[in-house]
Amino acid sequence: DLLNQEHWYLRDSNWNPDFEESAKRALWFYEKETGKVPQGVVGITTSMIVKLLELTGPIKLIDFNDQITASNFYAKAIFYTQENFFPGSTQKKDFLGSLFTALTNSLVANRHLSGINLFELLQSGLQQRDIQLYFANEEAQQLVTQFTWGGSLPLRAMCTDTITSTPCLNHYVHINEANMGMNKVNYFIKRQDRRDITIKESGKVTEVVTRTIMNTSAGEPGTGVYRTYVRIFIPKDAHVTSFMLDGTPLTTKKAVLPYGELDTTSSPSYSILAAAIDVPVGIERTIRITYDRMFFGIQNARRIAMELYEQKQSGVDSVPTLIRLRFPPTWHTFDLANNGYLEYNSLLLQDLYIKVNFQK
């Protein structure tokens, strides 16, 4: 509905925030369209292409009679994929395909390239989800899963301390955006996250999750309104008390944007709140969710733990993230916290994991 397209194609297969599921769908499309059965899928972001270009230096594209560098990649990509663009056009595939072939050849043939630098770049790419892997071979996929290179959403709570029997609550959030506007404005989109979490003596936990999206484009070719479908994954047992856009409740009517949706059935581990919104040029929009849940079994416990986990979206370079945790002033932590308050600032360059231990 948002794309205003009658059919679903390989180009749209990267829809599921769980990369493993999107990769399986991509394999299905590829087989149906070509008759060939690939062995796996490697997902690479444009950010990784820029980093590889910084390593190799300029790449000559003979087919385009042009030279691509780390500094001009985004401008050239927008130019070659936007000019005369129409549904079904192969220009995006031709440009990126030609560039990646030339880039791969340079990495293989350049004897002056530092193998250590390349290895470190690939390693950081896997950690920051700039590279994601899926293999049809079960043994290979088991290794991908073991090293968390597959971009899968966690299927269970991560609290694993069974030795001390300390009550532990895993507090997970994942925010995923999809550009539904058929344009190239992504490069100009900036974001900020904030999580305000309050724990009561009773065990009631309240969180306010805020995502601010800013469209900083200014009329560049191929840009414009950022039409996005934002999905926010929160714990399955969460009770949502408000779902707001710029301070106004989101309705579930789909005739016009904006609208909101609550999905409690498609994921066994999470509830999903989704918002379909437009972010015009030079405007910022703020999505805010408030929900409650219970931290059971802590009334008589002397020690408790909370794991704060926010999973990074592949393809989004960094998101300034502020976490504010409030708890009863009689509780003490092993971290730098005063009077029941703990604050943590970070750039979401990779998955953010913080474990806070409390002693009553």
KEBA-98229 format. One line per field, with one value per residue (C-alpha): residue number from 1; x, y, z. Coordinates in Angstrom, 2 decimals, decimal comma. Example, Ala and Ser with C-alpha at 12.3 -4.5 7.8 and 13.67 -1.06 7.14 Angstrom:
seq c(1 2) $
px c(12,30 13,67) $
py c(-4,50 -1,06) $
pz c(7,80 7,14) $
! end
This chain:
seq c(1 2 3 4 5 6 7 8 9 10 11 12 13 14 15 16 17 18 19 20 21 22 23 24 25 26 27 28 29 30 31 32 33 34 35 36 37 38 39 40 41 42 43 44 45 46 47 48 49 50 51 52 53 54 55 56 57 58 59 60 61 62 63 64 65 66 67 68 69 70 71 72 73 74 75 76 77 78 79 80 81 82 83 84 85 86 87 88 89 90 91 92 93 94 95 96 97 98 99 100 101 102 103 104 105 106 107 108 109 110 111 112 113 114 115 116 117 118 119 120 121 122 123 124 125 126 127 128 129 130 131 132 133 134 135 136 137 138 139 140 141 142 143 144 145 146 147 148 149 150 151 152 153 154 155 156 157 158 159 160 161 162 163 164 165 166 167 168 169 170 171 172 173 174 175 176 177 178 179 180 181 182 183 184 185 186 187 188 189 190 191 192 193 194 195 196 197 198 199 200 201 202 203 204 205 206 207 208 209 210 211 212 213 214 215 216 217 218 219 220 221 222 223 224 225 226 227 228 229 230 231 232 233 234 235 236 237 238 239 240 241 242 243 244 245 246 247 248 249 250 251 252 253 254 255 256 257 258 259 260 261 262 263 264 265 266 267 268 269 270 271 272 273 274 275 276 277 278 279 280 281 282 283 284 285 286 287 288 289 290 291 292 293 294 295 296 297 298 299 300 301 302 303 304 305 306 307 308 309 310 311 312 313 314 315 316 317 318 319 320 321 322 323 324 325 326 327 328 329 330 331 332 333 334 335 336 337 338 339 340 341 342 343 344 345 346 347 348 349 350 351 352 353 354 355 356 357 358 359 360) $
px c(0,00 2,75 4,76 1,61 2,82 0,79 3,59 6,49 9,96 13,48 14,33 11,81 12,84 14,83 11,67 11,98 14,17 15,55 18,21 18,04 14,35 14,96 17,84 15,64 13,06 15,76 16,89 13,28 12,86 16,25 15,46 12,04 13,46 16,63 16,17 19,43 19,79 22,39 24,36 23,76 23,30 25,80 24,26 26,57 25,64 26,66 28,67 30,86 31,35 32,63 35,03 36,32 36,86 38,87 41,07 41,48 41,53 39,70 37,99 37,67 34,33 34,96 31,27 30,38 33,60 33,85 35,99 34,39 35,98 34,99 34,17 31,98 30,33 26,98 26,63 27,50 25,19 22,26 23,07 23,37 20,40 18,03 18,48 15,64 14,66 11,39 9,91 11,72 14,77 18,09 20,21 20,66 21,67 23,99 25,84 26,23 26,97 29,70 31,19 31,23 32,81 35,56 35,98 36,31 38,87 40,89 40,86 42,08 44,67 46,17 49,38 50,07 46,83 47,30 45,79 45,66 43,69 41,29 40,80 40,13 37,65 35,75 35,75 34,29 31,81 30,48 30,27 28,46 26,07 27,56 28,07 25,47 25,61 23,23 24,11 21,81 24,36 23,33 26,86 28,00 24,88 25,50 28,86 27,20 24,68 27,38 29,36 26,19 27,02 23,54 21,55 18,89 16,61 17,17 14,70 14,91 15,75 19,48 19,71 21,91 23,17 21,84 24,66 23,72 19,96 19,85 16,52 17,30 15,17 16,13 14,95 15,17 14,45 15,02 13,98 13,81 13,05 12,14 12,14 8,85 9,21 10,98 13,73 17,34 16,88 18,31 21,77 20,23 18,23 19,52 18,19 18,28 17,09 16,19 15,10 13,71 13,32 11,89 11,90 9,61 10,00 6,94 8,69 6,73 8,96 7,93 9,81 9,42 11,10 11,67 12,94 13,44 13,87 15,24 15,17 18,19 17,95 17,72 16,50 19,35 18,51 16,65 15,65 12,43 9,91 11,10 8,16 9,06 7,54 9,07 8,85 9,75 10,27 9,60 9,23 6,28 4,86 4,82 1,54 1,50 -0,09 0,62 1,84 2,43 3,73 4,80 2,68 -0,49 -1,83 -1,37 -4,62 -5,00 -6,74 -4,78 -6,54 -4,06 -0,71 0,31 -1,09 0,04 -0,25 0,28 1,34 1,39 1,14 3,83 6,77 6,92 9,25 8,27 5,41 5,85 4,60 4,70 4,19 3,80 4,82 6,10 9,07 9,17 12,38 13,84 11,38 11,84 9,24 9,25 7,73 7,22 6,02 5,24 4,76 4,74 5,85 6,52 9,84 8,60 10,35 12,35 10,49 12,47 15,70 18,77 20,39 18,78 20,06 18,75 20,09 19,51 19,87 19,29 19,92 21,40 19,73 21,95 22,57 22,07 25,58 25,10 22,32 23,05 21,42 20,64 19,52 18,21 17,55 15,71 15,33 14,53 17,10 17,62 19,08 22,79 24,65 28,22 28,22 28,52 25,01 23,65 20,29 18,61 19,69 21,98 22,60 24,39 25,25 26,39 26,47 24,65 27,51 26,81 24,48 24,30 24,40 24,52 24,08 23,24 23,56 21,57 21,95 19,16) $
py c(0,00 2,47 1,78 1,90 -1,18 -4,20 -6,76 -7,72 -8,17 -9,19 -5,49 -5,34 -8,58 -6,84 -6,06 -8,19 -6,56 -10,04 -10,38 -14,17 -14,04 -11,37 -13,41 -16,48 -14,38 -12,97 -16,50 -17,42 -14,44 -15,01 -18,64 -17,75 -14,96 -16,69 -20,43 -20,52 -21,57 -19,45 -20,81 -17,78 -14,04 -11,36 -8,04 -5,02 -1,44 1,64 2,70 -0,38 0,48 3,93 2,38 -0,05 2,86 4,64 1,55 0,96 4,53 5,69 3,05 3,55 2,47 1,95 1,37 4,76 6,57 7,82 7,54 6,71 7,71 7,57 11,28 11,27 7,84 9,02 11,85 9,52 6,80 9,24 10,57 7,22 5,61 8,57 9,84 8,43 6,16 4,27 1,12 -1,87 0,17 -1,66 1,47 0,96 -2,64 -1,74 1,02 -0,75 -4,04 -2,50 -0,68 -3,71 -5,89 -3,30 -2,86 -6,60 -6,87 -4,06 -5,74 -9,00 -7,59 -4,72 -6,14 -2,92 -3,21 -3,94 -7,31 -6,32 -3,14 -5,11 -7,75 -5,07 -3,34 -6,57 -7,38 -3,97 -4,30 -7,53 -5,99 -2,86 -4,79 -3,23 -6,84 -9,54 -13,17 -16,01 -19,47 -22,25 -24,72 -25,47 -25,85 -22,57 -20,82 -22,19 -20,39 -17,18 -17,42 -18,24 -15,11 -12,96 -12,09 -12,90 -9,86 -11,99 -10,64 -12,38 -15,20 -15,29 -13,20 -12,67 -12,87 -15,93 -15,67 -18,89 -19,40 -16,71 -16,89 -13,10 -11,87 -10,39 -8,46 -8,12 -4,81 -4,96 -2,34 -2,39 0,42 -0,25 2,23 1,45 4,12 3,75 6,93 5,54 8,16 8,47 10,71 8,21 9,82 13,06 11,50 12,06 10,41 10,62 8,06 8,45 5,85 6,96 3,96 3,99 1,01 1,07 -0,86 -2,88 -4,14 -1,97 -0,80 2,12 3,08 5,97 5,28 8,30 8,32 11,72 11,72 14,78 15,29 17,51 17,39 20,70 19,97 17,70 15,51 12,35 13,57 15,01 13,78 10,86 8,46 5,81 2,83 2,73 -0,47 -0,49 -3,88 -3,98 -6,87 -9,17 -8,60 -4,81 -2,95 0,08 3,16 5,73 5,89 9,45 11,40 14,96 14,81 13,61 10,04 7,94 6,51 3,17 4,58 3,76 6,03 8,84 9,23 9,27 6,13 3,59 -0,18 -2,61 -6,15 -8,69 -11,89 -12,04 -12,32 -14,91 -12,74 -9,11 -6,73 -4,45 -0,90 0,58 4,11 5,16 8,81 11,49 13,66 16,69 18,45 20,47 19,01 16,70 14,29 12,59 9,16 8,40 5,17 4,66 1,20 -0,68 -4,16 -6,03 -7,14 -10,11 -11,63 -8,64 -7,67 -10,01 -10,10 -8,29 -8,18 -7,76 -7,08 -5,38 -5,83 -2,90 -3,98 -1,91 -3,61 -1,47 -1,36 -2,35 0,52 3,25 4,48 5,93 7,17 9,43 7,57 8,76 6,29 7,59 5,01 5,92 3,53 3,71 5,84 3,00 0,84 0,99 0,15 -0,76 2,00 5,76 6,64 9,11 9,18 6,57 7,95 6,64 8,27 6,81 8,58 6,71 6,59 3,49 2,30 -1,34 -3,23 -1,47 -3,74 -2,50 -4,66 -2,83 -4,65 -3,35 -4,08 -3,15) $
pz c(0,00 0,94 -2,22 -4,35 -6,22 -7,28 -6,94 -4,70 -6,22 -5,25 -4,84 -1,96 -0,25 2,52 4,46 7,58 10,27 10,90 8,17 8,17 7,23 4,57 3,14 2,82 1,00 -1,31 -2,18 -2,98 -5,31 -6,97 -7,71 -9,15 -11,33 -12,58 -12,06 -10,11 -6,46 -4,61 -1,65 0,52 0,83 1,84 2,83 2,46 3,32 1,35 4,42 3,96 0,28 1,31 3,83 1,20 -1,22 1,48 1,63 -2,12 -3,38 -6,55 -8,70 -12,46 -13,97 -17,67 -18,50 -17,03 -18,03 -14,46 -11,35 -7,99 -4,69 -1,05 -1,12 -4,24 -3,92 -2,52 -5,06 -7,95 -6,65 -6,48 -9,95 -11,70 -9,96 -10,13 -13,68 -15,83 -12,96 -13,33 -11,77 -13,25 -14,26 -14,00 -13,47 -9,73 -10,25 -13,16 -11,30 -7,97 -9,69 -11,86 -8,90 -6,64 -9,35 -9,88 -6,13 -5,57 -8,39 -6,80 -3,39 -4,90 -7,32 -5,32 -3,84 -1,93 0,04 3,73 4,59 8,25 7,46 5,29 7,98 10,63 8,32 7,66 11,37 12,31 9,45 10,93 14,42 13,19 10,90 7,76 6,65 7,35 6,29 5,60 4,24 3,14 4,52 8,12 9,49 7,97 9,27 12,76 12,78 11,57 14,40 16,97 16,11 15,73 12,11 10,82 11,91 13,60 16,29 19,65 20,18 23,98 27,01 27,44 31,23 31,71 35,30 36,79 39,30 41,81 41,07 40,98 39,55 36,15 33,67 30,01 28,58 24,78 22,12 18,38 16,03 12,31 9,53 5,92 3,20 1,32 -0,74 -3,83 -3,46 -2,29 0,76 3,27 3,28 4,59 7,43 10,98 14,11 17,90 20,45 24,09 26,65 30,01 32,32 35,85 38,26 41,31 44,58 43,56 40,44 38,02 35,17 32,97 29,83 27,41 24,06 21,82 18,23 16,55 12,77 10,93 7,15 6,46 2,66 0,82 -2,66 -3,76 -6,80 -5,86 -2,39 -1,01 1,54 3,67 3,74 6,29 8,03 11,52 13,56 17,25 18,92 22,67 25,19 24,61 28,11 27,69 28,19 25,88 27,44 24,71 21,10 19,93 16,94 17,79 20,94 19,15 19,51 16,37 15,00 13,23 10,15 6,98 4,50 5,07 6,79 9,56 11,17 13,74 14,21 17,09 16,19 19,03 16,97 14,25 16,67 19,48 21,59 20,96 20,45 17,44 17,19 13,69 12,44 8,80 8,57 6,21 7,20 4,84 3,85 6,72 9,28 12,26 13,64 17,03 17,76 21,45 23,06 26,74 28,18 31,50 32,50 35,75 37,18 39,19 42,19 43,38 46,57 48,80 46,78 48,06 44,64 41,25 37,73 34,60 31,09 28,76 25,15 22,02 18,69 15,90 12,50 9,61 7,22 9,82 10,61 14,08 16,32 19,33 22,20 25,73 28,42 31,75 34,43 37,65 40,60 44,33 46,23 48,74 45,98 45,23 42,06 41,29 38,68 39,02 40,12 42,67 44,44 42,30 38,93 36,20 32,82 29,81 26,54 23,47 19,68 18,50 16,27 17,12 19,45 22,81 25,85 29,45 32,54 35,77 39,10 42,08 45,77 48,16) $
! end
